[in-house]
Structures are given as structure tokens and as C-alpha cells.
């Protein structure tokens, strides 16, 4: 079987940043629904299209093809008094973004009475190096196609 539209792809994906720092070791299988369902980055789909189980692909994704460039409009500060006690660096909360829609913000630092928040993905602005091994392929189920994502092992769980 080859990877094509409506194929569930299970892959092992080792990811490092532009400095070679390991982000993900690639030991946990990840599954996605192939074919333009926005379940993974388009450049990954392009690189895997037509591949088979056992194939390996190395790929470099520029920030724009991965988690995007950093957007300084998503960096903000709030007074510490607006947070519940115990606010910690690394904590997350939902706040309206510049477009008014809720988005996750991470507490980047706490300085005095000010909490610095960042709504960028932690990997925004980074070039990523991927080493992907195709570990499994199967046709998607009717339910997966209707929901536009993988269910079960390595995919979405209800």
C-alpha cells in the first residue's frame, strides 16, 4: 500500500531544531489522516505522498512551513493581581487574541507584579529538522473520514 488520499499514516518522527537540539525523540508513533485534512503540515504530506511502510524521509521545515514566524502582537503583560495565587512560569490560560478569538497563552516570565504572556507556539520562529519513518498504513474508516482525523492508536481518542 502507498500513502495517498484517505490513508491513515502511522509514523515515527524525530524532530530537532536548527541548532540540533532534540525536541521529540521519534519513539512514540503518531498517526494522521493523509490527504489535505490539515492533520499535519502540508510539506510533510508532500514528502510522504506515495511512500510505503519502512520508507524514511528527512525534511527541513522553515518556520513558515511549521509553526509560523513569531508574532510580537501575541506577547503581552498583565498585572499579577489578575491571576489566581500560584501562577507559575509555563502555565497556560485562554485569553482573547488580537483577533478577539480565544487562544492559549503561556506564562513566559513573572517579573515583580507583572506577568509576561506569550501566545506564540513555543516552536514559532524555528526551523525544524525531521527524520520520519513510515511505520504503518491503512485505509481510513468512514467515521475517520467524516470526522476528518484519525481515531484510536496514536490518533484522536474520544
ROTOR-847414 format. One record per residue: residue number from 1; residue in three letters; y negated, x negated, z negated of N, C-alpha, C, O, CB in turn. Coordinates in steps of 0.1 Angstrom, whole numbers. Glycine has a CB too. Layout:
BEGIN
   num   residu    n_yy    n_xx    n_zz   ca_yy   ca_xx   ca_zz    c_yy    c_xx    c_zz    o_yy    o_xx    o_zz   cb_yy   cb_xx   cb_zz
   NUM      ALA       Y       X       Z       Y       X       Z       Y       X       Z       Y       X       Z       Y       X       Z
...
//
This chain:
BEGIN
   num   residu    n_yy    n_xx    n_zz   ca_yy   ca_xx   ca_zz    c_yy    c_xx    c_zz    o_yy    o_xx    o_zz   cb_yy   cb_xx   cb_zz
     1      UNK      12      -8       0       0       0       0     -12      -9       0     -13     -19      -7       0      10     -12
     2      UNK     -22      -5       7     -35     -12       8     -46      -4       1     -45       9       1     -39     -15      22
     3      UNK     -56     -11      -4     -67      -4     -10     -76       3       1     -80      -3      11     -76     -14     -18
     4      UNK     -78      16      -1     -86      24       8     -92      36       0     -90      37     -12     -78      29      20
     5      UNK     -99      45       7    -105      56       0     -94      64      -7     -83      66      -3    -112      65      11
     6      UNK     -98      68     -19     -90      77     -28     -78      69     -34     -68      75     -38     -85      89     -21
     7      UNK     -79      56     -35     -69      48     -41     -73      44     -55     -85      41     -58     -66      34     -33
     8      UNK     -64      46     -65     -67      41     -79     -63      26     -79     -51      22     -76     -59      49     -90
     9      UNK     -73      18     -82     -71       3     -82     -71      -1     -97     -80       1    -104     -82      -4     -74
    10      UNK     -60      -8    -101     -60     -15    -114     -62     -30    -111     -55     -35    -103     -47     -12    -122
    11      UNK     -71     -35    -118     -74     -49    -116     -76     -57    -129     -80     -51    -139     -87     -51    -107
    12      UNK     -74     -70    -128     -78     -79    -139     -90     -86    -134     -90     -92    -123     -66     -89    -142
    13      UNK    -101     -86    -142    -114     -91    -137    -119    -100    -148    -123     -96    -159    -123     -79    -134
    14      UNK    -120    -113    -144    -126    -123    -153    -140    -125    -149    -143    -126    -137    -118    -137    -152
    15      UNK    -150    -124    -158    -164    -124    -155    -171    -135    -163    -169    -136    -175    -170    -110    -157
    16      UNK    -179    -143    -156    -187    -152    -163    -201    -151    -157    -203    -146    -146    -182    -167    -161
    17      UNK    -211    -157    -164    -225    -156    -159    -228    -169    -151    -219    -177    -149    -235    -155    -171
    18      UNK    -240    -170    -146    -244    -181    -137    -243    -194    -144    -242    -204    -137    -258    -179    -133
    19      UNK    -242    -195    -157    -241    -208    -164    -226    -211    -167    -222    -221    -173    -248    -207    -178
    20      UNK    -217    -201    -163    -203    -203    -165    -198    -198    -179    -186    -200    -182    -199    -218    -164
    21      UNK    -207    -192    -186    -203    -186    -199    -194    -174    -197    -198    -164    -190    -216    -182    -207
    22      UNK    -183    -174    -204    -173    -163    -202    -179    -150    -208    -183    -150    -220    -160    -166    -208
    23      UNK    -178    -139    -201    -183    -126    -205    -171    -117    -208    -170    -110    -218    -192    -119    -195
    24      UNK    -161    -118    -199    -149    -110    -200    -137    -118    -195    -138    -124    -185    -150     -96    -192
    25      UNK    -126    -119    -203    -115    -128    -200    -106    -123    -190     -97    -131    -185    -108    -131    -213
    26      UNK    -106    -111    -186     -98    -106    -175     -84    -103    -179     -75    -102    -170     -98    -116    -164
    27      UNK     -81    -102    -192     -67     -99    -197     -64     -84    -198     -53     -80    -199     -65    -106    -210
    28      UNK     -75     -76    -199     -73     -62    -201     -75     -55    -187     -85     -57    -180     -84     -56    -211
    29      UNK     -64     -48    -183     -65     -41    -170     -76     -31    -170     -79     -24    -179     -52     -35    -166
    30      UNK     -83     -30    -158     -94     -20    -156     -90     -12    -144     -85     -18    -134    -108     -26    -155
    31      UNK     -92       1    -144     -89       9    -132    -101      16    -128    -110      20    -136     -77      19    -136
    32      UNK    -102      18    -115    -113      26    -109    -108      33     -97     -98      30     -91    -125      17    -105
    33      UNK    -116      43     -93    -112      51     -81    -120      46     -69    -133      46     -69    -116      67     -83
    34      UNK    -113      40     -59    -119      34     -48    -124      44     -37    -117      54     -35    -110      24     -42
    35      UNK    -135      41     -31    -140      50     -20    -153      56     -22    -156      67     -17    -130      61     -19
    36      UNK    -163      49     -28    -176      54     -29    -179      64     -40    -188      72     -38    -180      60     -16
    37      UNK    -171      63     -51    -173      72     -62    -182      67     -73    -184      73     -83    -160      76     -68
    38      UNK    -188      55     -70    -197      49     -80    -190      45     -93    -196      46    -103    -209      58     -83
    39      UNK    -177      42     -92    -169      38    -104    -170      23    -106    -166      18    -117    -155      42    -102
    40      UNK    -175      15     -96    -177       1     -97    -188      -3     -88    -193       6     -80    -163      -7     -95
    41      UNK    -192     -15     -88    -203     -20     -79    -198     -19     -65    -187     -23     -62    -207     -34     -83
    42      UNK    -207     -15     -55    -203     -15     -41    -198     -28     -36    -189     -28     -27    -215     -10     -33
    43      UNK    -203     -39     -40    -198     -52     -35    -184     -55     -39    -177     -62     -32    -208     -64     -40
    44      UNK    -180     -50     -51    -166     -51     -55    -157     -43     -46    -147     -48     -41    -164     -47     -70
    45      UNK    -161     -31     -43    -153     -22     -34    -152     -29     -20    -141     -29     -14    -160      -8     -33
    46      UNK    -163     -34     -15    -163     -40      -2    -153     -52      -2    -145     -54       8    -177     -45       2
    47      UNK    -153     -60     -12    -144     -72     -13    -130     -68     -15    -121     -76     -10    -148     -81     -25
    48      UNK    -127     -57     -21    -113     -53     -23    -107     -43     -12     -95     -41     -12    -112     -46     -36
    49      UNK    -116     -38      -4    -111     -29       6    -100     -35      15    -102     -46      20    -123     -24      15
    50      UNK     -89     -28      16     -78     -34      25     -69     -43      18     -59     -48      23     -83     -40      37
    51      UNK     -72     -47       5     -63     -57      -2     -51     -50      -7     -50     -38      -7     -71     -63     -14
    52      UNK     -41     -58     -12     -29     -53     -17     -26     -59     -31     -33     -68     -36     -17     -57      -8
    53      UNK     -16     -54     -38     -12     -59     -52      -9     -73     -50      -2     -78     -41       0     -51     -57
    54      UNK     -15     -81     -60     -13     -95     -60     -24    -103     -54     -26    -115     -57       0     -99     -54
    55      UNK     -32     -97     -45     -43    -104     -39     -54    -107     -50     -56    -100     -60     -50     -95     -28
    56      UNK     -60    -119     -47     -71    -124     -56     -83    -126     -48     -83    -130     -37     -66    -137     -63
    57      UNK     -94    -122     -55    -107    -123     -48    -117    -130     -58    -118    -126     -70    -112    -109     -44
    58      UNK    -125    -139     -53    -136    -145     -61    -149    -140     -55    -150    -139     -42    -136    -161     -61
    59      UNK    -158    -136     -63    -170    -129     -58    -182    -133     -67    -180    -135     -79    -168    -114     -59
    60      UNK    -194    -135     -61    -206    -138     -69    -215    -126     -66    -218    -123     -55    -213    -151     -65
    61      UNK    -219    -119     -77    -228    -108     -76    -242    -112     -81    -244    -116     -92    -223     -95     -84
    62      UNK    -252    -111     -72    -266    -113     -76    -270    -102     -86    -263     -91     -85    -276    -113     -64
    63      UNK    -280    -104     -94    -284     -94    -104    -286     -80     -97    -282     -70    -102    -296     -98    -111
    64      UNK    -292     -80     -85    -295     -67     -78    -282     -60     -74    -282     -48     -73    -303     -70     -66
    65      UNK    -271     -67     -73    -258     -61     -69    -249     -58     -81    -239     -52     -80    -251     -70     -59
    66      UNK    -254     -62     -93    -247     -59    -105    -255     -50    -114    -255     -38    -111    -244     -73    -113
    67      UNK    -260     -55    -125    -267     -46    -134    -282     -45    -132    -290     -40    -141    -265     -51    -148
    68      UNK    -287     -51    -121    -301     -50    -117    -309     -61    -123    -305     -68    -132    -306     -36    -121
    69      UNK    -322     -61    -119    -331     -71    -125    -336     -65    -138    -335     -53    -140    -343     -74    -115
    70      UNK    -341     -74    -146    -347     -69    -159    -360     -61    -156    -367     -65    -147    -350     -81    -169
    71      UNK    -362     -51    -163    -373     -42    -162    -381     -43    -175    -377     -37    -185    -369     -27    -158
    72      UNK    -392     -49    -175    -400     -51    -187    -406     -38    -192    -410     -37    -204    -412     -61    -185
    73      UNK    -406     -28    -183    -411     -14    -188    -401      -8    -197    -404       2    -204    -413      -5    -175
    74      UNK    -389     -14    -198    -378      -9    -207    -378     -16    -221    -369     -14    -229    -365     -10    -201
    75      UNK    -388     -25    -223    -389     -32    -235    -400     -26    -243    -411     -24    -238    -391     -48    -233
    76      UNK    -398     -22    -255    -408     -16    -263    -407     -19    -278    -396     -24    -282    -408      -1    -261
    77      UNK    -417     -16    -286    -416     -18    -300    -419      -4    -307    -427       4    -302    -426     -29    -305
    78      UNK    -414      -3    -319    -417       9    -327    -418       4    -341    -412      -6    -345    -405      20    -326
    79      UNK    -426      11    -349    -427       8    -364    -413      10    -371    -406      19    -368    -438      16    -371
    80      UNK    -410       0    -379    -397       1    -387    -396      13    -395    -385      18    -397    -396     -12    -396
    81      UNK    -407      19    -400    -406      31    -408    -401      43    -400    -396      53    -407    -420      34    -413
    82      UNK    -400      42    -387    -395      53    -379    -380      53    -378    -373      62    -372    -401      53    -365
    83      UNK    -374      42    -384    -359      41    -383    -353      44    -396    -359      42    -407    -355      26    -378
    84      UNK    -340      48    -396    -333      50    -409    -331      37    -415    -331      26    -409    -320      58    -407
    85      UNK    -329      37    -429    -326      24    -436    -314      18    -430    -304      25    -425    -324      26    -451
    86      UNK    -313       5    -430    -302      -2    -425    -302      -5    -410    -291      -9    -404    -290       5    -428
    87      UNK    -313      -3    -403    -314      -6    -389    -311     -21    -387    -316     -30    -394    -328      -3    -383
    88      UNK    -302     -24    -377    -298     -38    -375    -299     -42    -361    -299     -34    -352    -283     -39    -380
    89      UNK    -301     -55    -359    -301     -61    -345    -288     -58    -339    -277     -60    -345    -304     -76    -345
    90      UNK    -288     -53    -326    -276     -50    -319    -273     -35    -320    -265     -30    -312    -264     -57    -325
    91      UNK    -279     -28    -329    -277     -13    -330    -283      -6    -318    -292     -11    -311    -284      -8    -343
    92      UNK    -277       5    -314    -282      13    -303    -287      27    -306    -282      33    -316    -271      14    -292
    93      UNK    -296      32    -299    -301      46    -300    -305      51    -287    -308      43    -278    -312      46    -311
    94      UNK    -306      64    -286    -310      71    -273    -325      74    -275    -329      80    -285    -302      84    -270
    95      UNK    -333      70    -265    -347      73    -265    -351      77    -251    -344      72    -241    -356      61    -270
    96      UNK    -362      84    -249    -366      87    -236    -371      74    -229    -379      66    -235    -378      98    -235
    97      UNK    -367      72    -217    -372      60    -209    -385      63    -202    -390      74    -204    -361      56    -199
    98      UNK    -390      54    -194    -403      56    -187    -402      68    -178    -413      74    -176    -406      44    -179
    99      UNK    -390      72    -174    -389      84    -165    -387      97    -173    -386     108    -168    -378      83    -156
   100      UNK    -387      96    -187    -386     108    -195    -371     111    -198    -369     119    -207    -393     119    -189
   101      UNK    -362     105    -191    -348     108    -194    -342      99    -205    -346      88    -206    -340     106    -181
   102      UNK    -333     105    -213    -328      96    -224    -319      85    -218    -312      86    -209    -319     105    -233
   103      UNK    -321      73    -225    -313      62    -221    -310      53    -234    -318      54    -243    -321      53    -210
   104      UNK    -300      45    -233    -297      37    -245    -306      25    -246    -309      19    -237    -282      32    -245
   105      UNK    -311      23    -258    -319      12    -262    -312       4    -273    -306      10    -281    -334      16    -267
   106      UNK    -312      -9    -272    -306     -18    -281    -317     -25    -290    -327     -29    -285    -297     -29    -274
   107      UNK    -315     -26    -303    -324     -33    -312    -322     -48    -309    -312     -54    -312    -321     -29    -327
   108      UNK    -333     -53    -303    -332     -67    -299    -336     -77    -310    -330     -87    -312    -342     -70    -287
   109      UNK    -346     -73    -318    -350     -81    -330    -359     -72    -339    -364     -62    -335    -358     -94    -326
   110      UNK    -359     -76    -351    -368     -69    -361    -377     -80    -367    -372     -90    -372    -359     -62    -373
   111      UNK    -390     -78    -365    -400     -88    -369    -410     -81    -378    -418     -73    -374    -407     -95    -357
   112      UNK    -409     -84    -391    -418     -77    -401    -415     -62    -401    -404     -58    -403    -432     -80    -398
   113      UNK    -426     -54    -398    -425     -40    -398    -423     -34    -384    -424     -22    -382    -438     -34    -404
   114      UNK    -419     -43    -375    -418     -39    -361    -404     -41    -356    -398     -51    -358    -428     -46    -352
   115      UNK    -398     -30    -349    -385     -31    -343    -387     -33    -328    -394     -24    -322    -376     -19    -347
   116      UNK    -381     -43    -322    -382     -46    -308    -370     -40    -301    -358     -43    -305    -383     -61    -305
   117      UNK    -372     -31    -291    -361     -24    -284    -360     -29    -270    -371     -32    -264    -363      -9    -286
   118      UNK    -348     -29    -264    -346     -32    -250    -337     -22    -244    -326     -20    -248    -341     -47    -249
   119      UNK    -342     -15    -233    -334      -5    -226    -327     -11    -214    -321      -3    -207    -343       6    -222
   120      UNK    -328     -24    -212    -321     -30    -201    -307     -32    -205    -303     -34    -216    -328     -44    -197
   121      UNK    -298     -32    -195    -284     -35    -197    -284     -50    -202    -292     -58    -197    -274     -33    -185
   122      UNK    -275     -54    -211    -275     -68    -216    -273     -78    -205    -277     -90    -206    -264     -70    -227
   123      UNK    -267     -74    -194    -265     -83    -183    -275     -82    -171    -273     -88    -161    -250     -82    -177
   124      UNK    -285     -74    -173    -295     -72    -163    -302     -86    -161    -305     -93    -170    -306     -61    -167
   125      UNK    -305     -89    -148    -311    -101    -145    -302    -113    -144    -306    -124    -140    -321    -105    -156
   126      UNK    -289    -111    -146    -279    -122    -145    -271    -121    -132    -267    -110    -127    -270    -121    -157
   127      UNK    -268    -132    -126    -259    -134    -115    -245    -134    -122    -243    -142    -132    -261    -146    -106
   128      UNK    -235    -127    -117    -222    -127    -123    -212    -133    -113    -212    -130    -101    -218    -112    -126
   129      UNK    -202    -141    -119    -191    -147    -111    -179    -139    -115    -175    -139    -127    -190    -162    -113
   130      UNK    -172    -133    -105    -160    -125    -108    -148    -132    -102    -148    -136     -90    -162    -111    -103
   131      UNK    -137    -132    -109    -124    -136    -104    -115    -123    -106    -111    -120    -117    -118    -149    -111
   132      UNK    -111    -116     -95    -104    -104     -96     -90    -105     -90     -88    -112     -80    -112     -93     -88
   133      UNK     -81    -100     -97     -67     -99     -92     -63     -84     -92     -64     -77    -102     -57    -107    -102
   134      UNK     -58     -80     -80     -53     -66     -79     -40     -65     -86     -30     -72     -82     -52     -62     -63
   135      UNK     -39     -57     -96     -27     -56    -105     -19     -44    -101      -7     -44    -104     -31     -56    -119
   136      UNK     -25     -33     -96     -17     -21     -93     -25     -12     -84     -38     -12     -84     -14     -14    -105
   137      UNK     -18      -4     -76     -24       6     -67     -16      18     -67      -4      18     -68     -25       0     -52
   138      UNK     -23      30     -66     -16      42     -64     -25      52     -58     -38      51     -59     -10      47     -78
   139      UNK     -20      63     -52     -29      73     -47     -35      81     -59     -29      83     -69     -22      83     -38
   140      UNK     -48      85     -58     -54      93     -68     -48     107     -69     -44     112     -59     -69      93     -66
   141      UNK     -48     112     -81     -43     126     -82     -54     136     -78     -66     132     -77     -39     129     -97
   142      UNK     -51     148     -76     -60     159     -72     -71     160     -83     -83     162     -80     -53     172     -70
   143      UNK     -67     159     -96     -76     160    -107     -86     148    -107     -98     150    -110     -68     161    -121
   144      UNK     -81     136    -105     -90     125    -104    -100     126     -93    -111     122     -95     -81     112    -103
   145      UNK     -96     131     -82    -105     133     -71    -115     143     -74    -127     141     -71     -97     136     -58
   146      UNK    -111     154     -80    -120     164     -84    -131     159     -94    -142     163     -94    -113     177     -90
   147      UNK    -126     151    -104    -135     146    -114    -142     133    -110    -151     128    -116    -127     143    -127
   148      UNK    -138     127     -98    -144     115     -93    -143     102    -101    -151      93    -101    -159     118     -91
   149      UNK    -132     102    -109    -129      90    -117    -114      90    -121    -107     100    -120    -138      89    -129
   150      UNK    -109      78    -126     -95      76    -130     -93      82    -143    -101      82    -152     -92      61    -129
   151      UNK     -81      88    -145     -76      93    -158     -65      84    -162     -58      78    -154     -72     108    -158
   152      UNK     -62      83    -176     -50      77    -180     -52      62    -182     -63      57    -184     -39      79    -171
   153      UNK     -41      54    -181     -40      40    -184     -52      32    -177     -53      32    -165     -27      35    -179
   154      UNK     -60      25    -185     -70      17    -180     -82      24    -174     -92      18    -170     -65       8    -170
   155      UNK     -82      38    -174     -93      46    -169     -99      55    -180     -99      51    -191     -88      54    -157
   156      UNK    -104      66    -175    -111      76    -184    -100      83    -193     -90      87    -188    -119      85    -176
   157      UNK    -104      85    -205     -95      93    -214    -103     105    -219    -114     104    -223     -90      84    -226
   158      UNK     -96     117    -220    -103     129    -225    -100     130    -240    -104     140    -246     -98     141    -217
//
